[in-house]
């Protein structure tokens, strides 16, 4: 082999990293010695429905922001398989701690998709009950939720809720950029030392806003786990089957008392980091096109069609359902009531606070001072 061909081979290997994969980009099922899935036909169709619906709802939210109905939106376009696969891998008793982009996981946890839109519209602070839904409130501070999740997982262990199939696991979501934050590394330390039942799920979408992965690390992200004393694994984040299999195995391992795991879901952010970002300023169109060929929805559709599990009528039906859900979501967002200004003081502490009560009274007096000023 010549030096030039050696370089080409090395470049090809770098472009296609070693990861767990059960479904290739062209829709072919492949096997893995450690991971597999055993879905019924209806469950496979359900995964396709999830992916399509989540993408459509996300696209509707982006459109709403562009039309001035949301203040900002963080799209998950391209990351649907990572979120649906891991979200469906959670068992009922498991607890999830999201960032601000886990709309697909939220959907899989059965939470009304209007909830995060109220947050981004600025009319509430996220309206779901984290305990009832086993899904934390969106976290804007990068990486902070990993510490929250680790503390929760340590509590699960101290309460004796590990050690069997009925045990509880915790999953913490974050992006590749968050791995450069101190909070994430501190969470790794505590989780390892206390053998916490937690899965750290990193969606490596290749960019921390405009910073490419090559500017953040010189080794694959999943390999960092070994330095903290627990296993790490990389999965094809655009493969919903592999993501499910790897996440379910890691969660079950944690619930049986075997400690944390770091999963690096190798995926790609197709759109902007948020609607205030312009990705054309830091990445080229050919890169996006290369990843579009690995689209998570298209590959599952190809597989299901090749096996006769779905046909064009089913695809049309799912598309129609997703569009209908998006229309409903839009109509509901446009009718969300604006909160009274004083509402922001009512949910700071569960049992109230003299200091907050004083601030609320001062704010009310200040607000009242403007009444009649323009009459």
C-alpha positions as CSV (number, residue, x, y, z in Angstrom):
1,X,0.0,0.0,0.0
2,X,1.4,3.4,-1.0
3,X,1.7,6.3,1.4
4,X,-1.2,8.1,-0.4
5,X,-3.5,5.1,-0.2
6,X,-2.6,4.7,3.5
7,X,-3.7,8.2,4.1
8,X,-6.9,7.7,2.3
9,X,-7.7,4.6,4.3
10,X,-6.9,6.4,7.5
11,X,-9.2,9.3,6.5
12,X,-12.0,6.8,5.7
13,X,-11.6,5.1,9.0
14,X,-11.7,8.5,10.8
15,X,-14.9,9.4,8.9
16,X,-16.6,6.1,9.9
17,X,-15.7,5.6,13.6
18,X,-16.1,2.4,15.4
19,X,-19.5,2.2,17.0
20,X,-22.3,-0.1,17.8
21,X,-24.6,-0.3,14.8
22,X,-27.6,-2.5,14.0
23,X,-29.0,-0.6,11.1
24,X,-26.8,0.8,8.3
25,X,-27.6,4.1,6.5
26,X,-29.0,2.1,3.5
27,X,-31.4,0.3,5.8
28,X,-29.7,-3.1,6.1
29,X,-29.9,-5.0,9.4
30,X,-26.5,-6.0,10.8
31,X,-25.6,-8.0,13.9
32,X,-23.4,-7.1,16.9
33,X,-21.9,-9.6,19.3
34,X,-23.1,-7.8,22.4
35,X,-26.2,-5.9,21.5
36,X,-29.4,-6.8,19.8
37,X,-33.1,-5.9,19.8
38,X,-36.2,-8.1,19.7
39,X,-39.0,-5.7,18.6
40,X,-42.4,-6.8,17.4
41,X,-43.6,-5.6,14.0
42,X,-45.9,-3.1,15.7
43,X,-43.1,-1.8,17.9
44,X,-40.9,-1.2,14.9
45,X,-43.7,0.7,13.2
46,X,-44.2,2.6,16.4
47,X,-40.6,3.7,16.3
48,X,-41.0,5.0,12.8
49,X,-44.1,6.9,13.9
50,X,-42.2,8.4,16.8
51,X,-39.4,9.6,14.6
52,X,-41.6,11.2,12.0
53,X,-43.9,12.9,14.6
54,X,-41.0,14.2,16.7
55,X,-39.4,15.7,13.6
56,X,-42.6,17.3,12.5
57,X,-43.3,18.8,15.9
58,X,-39.8,20.2,16.0
59,X,-40.1,21.7,12.5
60,X,-43.4,23.4,13.6
61,X,-41.7,24.9,16.6
62,X,-38.9,26.3,14.4
63,X,-41.5,27.8,12.1
64,X,-43.3,29.3,15.1
65,X,-40.0,31.0,16.3
66,X,-39.3,32.3,12.8
67,X,-42.8,33.9,12.8
68,X,-42.1,35.6,16.2
69,X,-44.3,33.3,18.3
70,X,-41.4,31.8,20.3
71,X,-38.4,33.7,21.7
72,X,-35.9,31.0,20.7
73,X,-35.9,27.3,19.8
74,X,-33.3,24.6,20.0
75,X,-34.0,22.1,17.2
76,X,-33.2,18.4,17.4
77,X,-33.2,17.9,13.6
78,X,-31.0,14.9,12.8
79,X,-30.9,13.7,16.4
80,X,-34.3,12.0,16.5
81,X,-32.9,8.4,16.6
82,X,-30.7,9.2,19.5
83,X,-33.5,10.7,21.5
84,X,-36.3,8.3,20.6
85,X,-34.1,5.2,20.9
86,X,-32.8,6.2,24.3
87,X,-36.2,7.5,25.4
88,X,-38.0,4.3,24.6
89,X,-35.2,2.4,26.4
90,X,-36.2,4.0,29.7
91,X,-38.3,1.9,32.0
92,X,-41.2,3.5,33.8
93,X,-39.4,3.9,37.1
94,X,-36.3,5.5,35.5
95,X,-35.6,9.3,35.9
96,X,-34.3,11.5,33.1
97,X,-32.5,14.8,33.3
98,X,-32.5,16.7,30.0
99,X,-30.8,19.8,28.6
100,X,-33.0,22.1,26.5
101,X,-33.1,20.0,23.3
102,X,-34.5,16.6,24.5
103,X,-37.9,17.2,22.8
104,X,-37.9,13.6,21.5
105,X,-37.2,12.1,25.0
106,X,-39.9,14.3,26.4
107,X,-42.4,13.0,23.8
108,X,-41.4,9.4,24.7
109,X,-42.1,10.1,28.4
110,X,-45.7,11.0,27.5
111,X,-45.4,14.7,28.3
112,X,-47.6,17.1,26.3
113,X,-45.4,18.6,23.6
114,X,-46.9,22.0,24.4
115,X,-44.9,22.1,27.6
116,X,-41.5,23.2,26.3
117,X,-43.1,25.6,23.9
118,X,-44.6,27.5,26.8
119,X,-41.1,27.8,28.2
120,X,-39.6,29.1,24.9
121,X,-42.6,31.4,24.4
122,X,-41.8,32.9,27.8
123,X,-45.2,32.3,29.4
124,X,-44.1,29.8,32.0
125,X,-41.0,28.1,33.3
126,X,-41.8,24.6,32.0
127,X,-45.1,23.3,33.2
128,X,-44.6,19.5,33.8
129,X,-44.1,17.8,37.1
130,X,-40.6,16.2,37.1
131,X,-41.5,13.6,39.7
132,X,-44.8,12.6,38.2
133,X,-43.3,12.4,34.7
134,X,-39.9,11.1,35.7
135,X,-38.4,13.8,33.5
136,X,-36.6,16.9,34.8
137,X,-37.3,20.5,33.8
138,X,-35.2,21.7,30.9
139,X,-31.8,23.0,32.0
140,X,-30.3,25.9,30.1
141,X,-27.0,26.1,32.1
142,X,-24.6,23.8,30.1
143,X,-23.8,20.6,31.9
144,X,-25.5,21.6,35.2
145,X,-28.1,18.8,34.9
146,X,-25.4,16.1,35.1
147,X,-24.7,17.1,38.7
148,X,-28.4,17.1,39.5
149,X,-28.7,13.7,37.9
150,X,-25.7,12.3,39.8
151,X,-27.0,13.5,43.1
152,X,-30.4,12.0,42.4
153,X,-28.8,8.7,41.4
154,X,-26.7,8.7,44.6
155,X,-30.0,9.1,46.5
156,X,-31.5,6.2,44.6
157,X,-28.6,4.0,45.7
158,X,-28.8,5.2,49.3
159,X,-32.5,4.5,49.4
160,X,-31.7,0.9,48.4
161,X,-33.6,1.1,45.1
162,X,-31.0,-0.8,43.1
163,X,-30.0,-4.4,42.8
164,X,-32.7,-6.0,40.7
165,X,-35.0,-5.7,37.7
166,X,-37.3,-3.4,39.7
167,X,-34.5,-1.1,40.5
168,X,-34.3,2.5,39.4
169,X,-31.8,4.0,36.9
170,X,-31.1,7.6,36.0
171,X,-30.0,9.1,32.7
172,X,-28.4,12.5,32.1
173,X,-28.4,14.0,28.7
174,X,-25.8,16.5,27.4
175,X,-24.0,17.5,24.2
176,X,-20.4,17.2,23.2
177,X,-19.8,20.8,24.1
178,X,-20.8,20.1,27.7
179,X,-18.0,17.6,28.1
180,X,-15.7,20.6,28.3
181,X,-17.6,21.9,31.3
182,X,-16.3,21.3,34.9
183,X,-19.8,20.3,36.1
184,X,-19.8,17.2,33.8
185,X,-16.4,16.0,34.9
186,X,-17.3,16.6,38.5
187,X,-20.4,14.5,37.9
188,X,-18.3,11.7,36.5
189,X,-16.1,11.7,39.6
190,X,-19.0,11.6,42.1
191,X,-20.9,9.0,40.0
192,X,-17.9,6.7,39.8
193,X,-16.8,7.0,43.4
194,X,-20.3,6.4,44.8
195,X,-21.1,3.8,42.1
196,X,-24.3,5.7,41.3
197,X,-26.9,4.0,39.0
198,X,-26.6,6.5,36.2
199,X,-26.1,6.6,32.5
200,X,-24.4,9.6,31.0
201,X,-25.8,10.0,27.5
202,X,-23.8,12.4,25.3
203,X,-25.3,13.4,22.0
204,X,-22.2,14.1,20.0
205,X,-23.7,16.2,17.2
206,X,-20.2,17.3,16.2
207,X,-20.5,21.0,17.2
208,X,-20.8,22.9,20.4
209,X,-22.6,25.8,18.8
210,X,-19.8,26.8,16.3
211,X,-16.9,24.9,17.9
212,X,-16.2,21.6,16.1
213,X,-15.4,18.4,18.0
214,X,-11.7,18.6,17.0
215,X,-11.3,21.7,19.0
216,X,-12.7,20.0,22.2
217,X,-11.0,16.7,22.3
218,X,-8.1,14.6,20.8
219,X,-9.7,11.3,21.7
220,X,-13.2,9.9,21.2
221,X,-15.5,11.2,23.9
222,X,-16.6,7.8,25.2
223,X,-13.0,6.9,26.0
224,X,-13.0,9.6,28.7
225,X,-15.0,7.3,31.0
226,X,-12.1,5.0,31.6
227,X,-10.2,7.8,33.2
228,X,-13.0,8.1,35.8
229,X,-13.2,4.3,36.4
230,X,-16.4,3.3,34.5
231,X,-17.1,2.0,31.0
232,X,-17.8,4.1,27.9
233,X,-19.3,3.0,24.6
234,X,-20.0,4.7,21.3
235,X,-23.2,4.0,19.4
236,X,-24.4,5.1,16.0
237,X,-26.7,7.9,17.2
238,X,-28.6,7.9,13.9
239,X,-29.5,4.2,14.4
240,X,-32.6,4.0,16.6
241,X,-32.3,0.3,17.1
242,X,-28.7,0.4,18.2
243,X,-29.4,3.4,20.4
244,X,-32.2,1.6,22.1
245,X,-30.1,-1.6,22.6
246,X,-27.1,0.2,24.1
247,X,-29.1,2.5,26.3
248,X,-31.4,-0.3,27.7
249,X,-28.3,-2.4,28.5
250,X,-26.6,0.5,30.3
251,X,-29.7,1.4,32.3
252,X,-30.2,-2.3,33.3
253,X,-26.6,-2.5,34.3
254,X,-27.0,0.5,36.5
255,X,-30.2,-0.6,38.1
256,X,-28.5,-3.9,39.1
257,X,-25.9,-1.9,41.1
258,X,-23.1,-2.0,38.6
259,X,-22.5,1.8,38.5
260,X,-22.4,4.4,35.7
261,X,-21.8,4.1,32.0
262,X,-21.0,6.9,29.4
263,X,-22.8,6.5,26.1
264,X,-21.5,8.6,23.2
265,X,-24.3,8.8,20.6
266,X,-22.4,9.7,17.4
267,X,-24.9,11.9,15.5
268,X,-25.2,15.2,13.7
269,X,-27.1,18.5,14.2
270,X,-28.6,19.0,10.8
271,X,-29.8,22.6,11.5
272,X,-28.7,25.4,13.7
273,X,-27.7,25.2,17.3
274,X,-30.6,27.4,18.1
275,X,-32.7,29.7,16.0
276,X,-30.3,32.5,16.8
277,X,-27.4,30.6,15.2
278,X,-26.2,30.6,11.5
279,X,-24.4,27.3,10.9
280,X,-23.4,28.3,7.4
281,X,-20.7,30.5,8.9
282,X,-18.8,27.6,10.4
283,X,-19.5,24.5,8.3
284,X,-19.7,23.6,4.6
285,X,-22.8,22.3,2.7
286,X,-21.0,19.2,1.6
287,X,-20.7,18.1,5.2
288,X,-24.4,18.5,5.8
289,X,-25.2,16.6,2.6
290,X,-22.9,13.7,3.7
291,X,-24.9,13.4,7.0
292,X,-28.2,13.7,5.2
293,X,-27.4,10.4,3.6
294,X,-27.3,8.9,7.1
295,X,-30.7,10.3,8.0
296,X,-32.2,8.3,10.9
297,X,-35.8,8.3,9.6
298,X,-34.9,7.4,6.0
299,X,-32.8,4.4,7.1
300,X,-35.5,3.0,9.3
301,X,-38.1,3.5,6.5
302,X,-35.8,1.7,4.0
303,X,-35.5,-1.3,6.4
304,X,-39.2,-1.5,7.1
305,X,-40.1,-1.2,3.5
306,X,-37.6,-3.9,2.5
307,X,-39.0,-6.3,5.0
308,X,-42.6,-5.6,4.0
309,X,-43.5,-4.1,7.5
310,X,-44.7,-0.9,6.0
311,X,-45.9,0.3,2.6
312,X,-46.7,3.7,1.0
313,X,-50.1,3.8,2.6
314,X,-48.6,3.5,6.0
315,X,-46.0,6.2,5.3
316,X,-48.8,8.5,4.1
317,X,-50.9,7.8,7.2
318,X,-48.0,8.6,9.5
319,X,-47.1,11.8,7.7
320,X,-50.8,12.9,7.9
321,X,-50.9,12.1,11.6
322,X,-47.7,14.1,12.2
323,X,-49.0,17.1,10.3
324,X,-52.2,17.0,12.2
325,X,-50.3,16.9,15.5
326,X,-48.2,19.9,14.4
327,X,-51.3,21.9,13.4
328,X,-52.8,21.2,16.8
329,X,-49.6,22.3,18.5
330,X,-49.5,25.5,16.5
331,X,-53.1,26.4,17.4
332,X,-52.5,25.7,21.1
333,X,-49.3,27.8,21.1
334,X,-51.1,30.8,19.6
335,X,-53.7,30.7,22.3
336,X,-51.3,30.4,25.3
337,X,-52.3,33.1,27.7
338,X,-49.8,35.7,28.8
339,X,-49.1,35.4,32.5
340,X,-49.8,38.2,35.0
341,X,-46.4,39.9,35.9
342,X,-46.7,38.8,39.5
343,X,-47.0,35.1,38.6
344,X,-43.2,34.9,38.6
345,X,-43.1,35.1,42.4
346,X,-45.6,32.3,43.1
347,X,-43.5,29.2,42.4
348,X,-40.1,30.1,43.7
349,X,-40.5,28.1,47.0
350,X,-43.1,25.4,47.6
351,X,-44.2,26.9,50.9
352,X,-43.5,30.5,50.2
353,X,-40.8,32.8,51.6
354,X,-41.0,36.1,53.5
355,X,-38.2,37.6,51.3
356,X,-40.0,36.6,48.1
357,X,-43.3,37.9,49.5
358,X,-41.7,41.3,50.2
359,X,-40.2,41.4,46.7
360,X,-43.6,40.5,45.3
361,X,-45.3,43.3,47.3
362,X,-42.7,45.8,46.1
363,X,-43.1,44.7,42.5
364,X,-46.9,45.0,42.8
365,X,-46.6,48.6,44.2
366,X,-44.1,49.5,41.4
367,X,-46.4,48.1,38.7
368,X,-49.4,49.8,40.2
369,X,-47.6,53.2,40.1
370,X,-48.0,53.2,36.3
371,X,-51.7,52.8,36.3
372,X,-53.4,55.8,34.8
373,X,-50.1,57.4,33.8
374,X,-51.1,57.5,30.2
375,X,-54.8,58.2,30.6
